[in-house]
Amino acid sequence: MARRAIPAETERRVRQAARNRCGYCLSPQHLVMARLEIEHILPLTKGGNDDDTNLWLACPLCNSHKSDKTEAVDPLTGATVALFNPSMQSWWDHFAWADDGIRIVGTTPIGRATVAALHLSDDPDALTVRSYWLLAGWHPPRD
């Protein structure tokens, strides 16, 4: 199925609102070798739409792990919870950087479920790249 084109003006607004970084792992566009993707927080297949409030930026790794997921299991409590919504929720309310500076720690049920579902702290490619960014002094983001 062909992906619907997002109008250029909508994409500009989403990129500006997301500060040109992935809403899940905070990878900035200027460090990612691929174009950050416009992702549907609520997938079109599940009734989502192309409104700005349902769109955000995601790096290709996070977006591929997210796929059409909208909820996941919190590994601590076993409860099924909604995934983190970068358009409506603050990253810092649900996540923190581990002491090593390359792993993301979920601090709430939503955060923990999102870390597990999107492999935010166990994708080997992401960890390798973040470790190089850390050595260069570019990571972790502070805001």
C-alpha positions as CSV (number, residue, x, y, z in Angstrom):
1,M,0.0,0.0,0.0
2,A,1.4,3.4,-1.0
3,R,2.0,5.8,1.8
4,R,0.0,9.0,1.7
5,A,2.1,12.1,1.2
6,I,2.2,14.6,4.0
7,P,1.9,18.2,2.8
8,A,5.1,20.1,2.9
9,E,3.7,22.7,5.2
10,T,2.4,20.1,7.7
11,E,5.8,18.4,7.6
12,R,7.5,21.7,8.3
13,R,5.2,22.3,11.3
14,V,5.8,18.8,12.7
15,R,9.6,19.1,12.3
16,Q,9.5,22.4,14.1
17,A,7.3,21.2,16.9
18,A,9.6,18.1,17.3
19,R,12.7,20.3,17.3
20,N,14.0,18.1,14.4
21,R,14.6,15.1,16.6
22,C,13.1,11.7,17.2
23,G,10.2,11.8,19.7
24,Y,11.2,8.5,21.2
25,C,15.0,8.4,21.5
26,L,15.7,12.1,21.0
27,S,18.2,11.5,18.1
28,P,18.6,14.8,16.3
29,Q,18.3,15.1,12.6
30,H,21.8,16.5,12.1
31,L,23.3,13.3,13.6
32,V,21.0,10.7,12.0
33,M,22.2,9.5,8.6
34,A,18.7,9.0,7.4
35,R,15.9,11.5,7.2
36,L,13.7,11.4,10.3
37,E,10.3,10.1,9.4
38,I,6.9,11.6,10.0
39,E,5.1,9.0,12.0
40,H,1.5,8.6,12.9
41,I,1.1,8.2,16.7
42,L,-2.2,6.5,16.2
43,P,-1.6,4.6,12.9
44,L,-3.9,5.1,10.0
45,T,-4.7,1.4,10.2
46,K,-6.1,2.0,13.6
47,G,-8.2,5.1,12.8
48,G,-5.4,7.7,13.0
49,N,-5.4,10.7,10.7
50,D,-2.9,13.2,9.2
51,D,-3.7,16.0,11.7
52,D,-0.6,17.7,13.2
53,T,-1.6,16.4,16.7
54,N,-1.3,12.8,15.4
55,L,2.1,13.3,13.7
56,W,5.6,13.4,15.1
57,L,9.1,12.7,14.0
58,A,10.7,9.3,14.6
59,C,14.1,8.0,13.5
60,P,13.9,5.0,11.2
61,L,14.9,2.6,14.0
62,C,12.3,3.8,16.5
63,N,9.6,4.0,13.8
64,S,10.3,0.4,12.5
65,H,10.1,-0.9,16.1
66,K,6.9,1.0,16.8
67,S,5.2,0.0,13.5
68,D,1.5,0.1,14.3
69,K,1.8,-0.5,18.0
70,T,-0.2,1.8,20.3
71,E,0.2,0.0,23.6
72,A,2.6,-2.4,25.2
73,V,3.2,-4.3,28.5
74,D,5.0,-2.6,31.3
75,P,7.7,-5.1,32.2
76,L,7.6,-4.1,35.9
77,T,3.9,-4.4,36.6
78,G,2.7,-6.6,33.7
79,A,0.0,-4.0,32.9
80,T,-0.8,-3.1,29.3
81,V,-0.5,0.7,28.8
82,A,-0.5,3.2,26.0
83,L,2.8,3.9,24.4
84,F,4.4,7.3,25.0
85,N,2.9,10.1,22.9
86,P,5.6,12.6,22.0
87,S,3.1,15.1,20.7
88,M,1.2,15.3,24.0
89,Q,3.6,14.1,26.7
90,S,7.0,15.3,28.0
91,W,9.8,12.9,27.4
92,W,11.4,13.9,30.7
93,D,8.2,12.9,32.6
94,H,8.6,9.2,31.4
95,F,12.2,8.6,30.6
96,A,15.8,9.3,31.8
97,W,19.2,8.6,30.5
98,A,21.0,5.7,32.3
99,D,24.3,6.5,33.9
100,D,26.1,5.1,30.9
101,G,24.5,7.9,28.8
102,I,23.5,5.6,26.0
103,R,20.5,3.6,27.4
104,I,17.1,5.1,28.0
105,V,15.3,4.1,31.2
106,G,11.6,4.2,31.5
107,T,10.6,5.9,34.8
108,T,6.8,5.3,34.5
109,P,4.7,2.4,33.2
110,I,4.3,4.3,29.9
111,G,8.1,4.9,29.8
112,R,9.0,1.3,30.6
113,A,6.5,-0.2,28.1
114,T,7.7,2.2,25.4
115,V,11.4,1.4,26.1
116,A,10.6,-2.4,25.8
117,A,8.3,-2.1,22.7
118,L,10.6,0.2,20.7
119,H,13.9,-1.4,21.9
120,L,15.1,2.0,23.0
121,S,17.8,0.5,25.2
122,D,18.7,-2.9,23.6
123,D,18.9,-2.2,19.8
124,P,22.6,-2.8,19.1
125,D,22.8,-0.3,16.3
126,A,21.3,2.5,18.4
127,L,23.6,1.7,21.4
128,T,26.7,1.7,19.1
129,V,25.9,5.0,17.5
130,R,25.0,6.6,20.8
131,S,28.3,5.5,22.3
132,Y,30.1,7.3,19.5
133,W,28.0,10.4,20.0
134,L,28.8,10.2,23.7
135,L,32.6,10.1,23.0
136,A,32.2,13.1,20.7
137,G,30.4,15.0,23.5
138,W,27.1,15.1,21.5
139,H,25.1,12.8,23.8
140,P,23.0,12.5,25.8
141,P,20.7,15.4,25.1
142,R,20.0,17.5,28.2
143,D,16.7,19.1,27.1
